[in-house]
């Protein structure tokens, strides 16, 4: 199995690249998040790879981060989701957004990705909900959005012993009640008061 490729970037497109590794050109499919991180053509490039073997051929799927590759592998483990659809999901949503949508059970958000219908979105939520940590997923989304206060409040509620799903709902209820989203102490107080 091929774990990574390290070579010169020969061609790049939003969905694929050709990587020249010591004179051999490897065609690698990529998600948009990886495309955004690619160097200029002619420069050295390292991609983490998932080598997908099936009876009618082989595909190399490349990723800029281990987090992307792990999420891709979780997605293709779901019945009915192949490598191209999994790459499409990772192109439509960042890993943080995807984890948050799964943790929230937000099938509507998932079905907004091209190629993902309602049933596929439901299957993704059902099959991956237990494989990701909801508090980390929601806290990661809050941090990615620049709101460390939400992340800290969710983690504080989880540390106080509230179940992960309840902690998220408490913070959401506090925000809807008008709590200050930039003050962790006030948000935590409002979340505890809304129970």
Beta strands, then each sheet from edge to edge (+ up, - down):
strand 1: 4-13
strand 2: 16-21
strand 3: 24-30
strand 4: 44-54
strand 5: 57-63
sheet 1: 1+ 2- 3+ 5+ 4- 1+
end
